[in-house]
């Protein structure tokens, strides 16, 4: 298939590979595949519960976060330099193989 591969790393360190389609968000994929990533506000950037830590090489490819995402990330548990909200990371072809860690 032409799926875009995403590697989720669970808080326990287990790695789960999921294939998504262009335009899917990390949060959509997690929910569709029973990955334990909460999204309390359903992707409306009103919470930080879908916070993931993106591999640096892929983080560089992402559009920079909008101000509302930055504000929510400030409240996120375990914030790191490459933290993003999963609802704001949309799959593209060039992100194939992206790894995101759930804090």
C-alpha positions as CSV (number, residue, x, y, z in Angstrom):
1,X,0.0,0.0,0.0
2,X,0.9,3.6,-0.1
3,X,0.4,4.1,3.6
4,X,2.6,6.5,5.6
5,X,4.3,4.6,8.4
6,X,4.2,6.0,11.9
7,X,6.0,4.5,14.8
8,X,4.4,5.1,18.2
9,X,6.6,4.5,21.2
10,X,4.5,3.8,24.3
11,X,5.5,5.1,27.8
12,X,6.6,1.6,28.5
13,X,9.0,1.7,25.5
14,X,6.9,-0.6,23.2
15,X,7.0,0.4,19.6
16,X,3.9,0.1,17.5
17,X,3.9,0.6,13.7
18,X,0.8,2.0,12.2
19,X,0.1,3.0,8.6
20,X,-1.9,6.1,8.0
21,X,-2.9,8.2,5.0
22,X,-1.9,11.7,4.0
23,X,-3.9,14.2,6.1
24,X,-4.5,11.9,9.1
25,X,-3.4,13.4,12.4
26,X,-1.2,11.5,14.9
27,X,-4.2,11.7,17.2
28,X,-6.6,10.2,14.6
29,X,-4.3,7.3,14.0
30,X,-3.8,6.6,17.7
31,X,-7.6,6.6,18.3
32,X,-8.3,4.4,15.3
33,X,-5.7,1.9,16.5
34,X,-6.4,1.7,20.3
35,X,-3.2,3.5,21.1
36,X,-3.4,5.1,24.5
37,X,-3.1,8.7,23.5
38,X,-5.8,10.8,25.1
39,X,-7.4,13.6,23.1
40,X,-9.8,15.2,25.6
41,X,-10.7,18.2,23.5
42,X,-11.0,16.1,20.3
43,X,-8.4,18.1,18.4
44,X,-9.6,21.6,19.1
45,X,-6.3,22.6,20.6
46,X,-7.9,23.2,24.0
47,X,-5.9,20.7,26.0
48,X,-2.5,19.1,26.0
49,X,-3.5,15.5,26.4
50,X,-2.4,14.4,23.0
51,X,1.1,15.6,23.6
52,X,3.8,13.5,21.8
53,X,7.5,13.9,21.5
54,X,8.6,13.7,17.9
55,X,11.9,12.4,16.7
56,X,14.2,15.4,16.0
57,X,14.8,14.6,12.3
58,X,11.0,14.6,11.7
59,X,10.3,17.5,14.0
60,X,12.4,19.6,11.6
61,X,10.1,18.9,8.8
62,X,6.9,19.9,10.6
63,X,5.3,23.3,10.2
64,X,6.1,25.3,13.4
65,X,3.4,25.2,16.0
66,X,0.7,28.0,16.0
67,X,0.5,30.2,19.1
68,X,-2.5,28.3,20.6
69,X,-0.6,25.0,20.3
70,X,2.5,26.6,21.9
71,X,0.3,27.8,24.8
72,X,-1.1,24.2,25.3
73,X,2.4,22.7,25.1
74,X,3.5,24.9,27.9
75,X,1.0,23.0,30.1
76,X,2.0,19.6,28.9
77,X,3.4,17.0,31.2
78,X,7.0,16.1,30.3
79,X,7.6,18.8,27.7
80,X,10.7,18.4,25.5
81,X,12.3,20.4,22.8
82,X,10.5,18.4,20.1
83,X,7.1,18.1,21.7
84,X,4.0,18.6,19.6
85,X,0.3,18.1,20.0
86,X,-0.7,14.9,18.2
87,X,-3.8,16.6,16.8
88,X,-1.7,19.1,15.0
89,X,0.8,16.8,13.3
90,X,-0.7,15.8,10.0
91,X,0.8,13.0,7.9
92,X,2.5,13.8,4.7
93,X,4.6,11.7,2.3
94,X,7.9,13.1,3.6
95,X,7.0,12.2,7.2
96,X,7.0,8.4,6.3
97,X,8.7,6.6,9.2
98,X,8.0,9.4,11.7
99,X,8.5,8.2,15.3
100,X,6.5,9.8,18.1
101,X,6.9,8.9,21.8
102,X,4.0,9.1,24.2
103,X,5.3,10.7,27.4
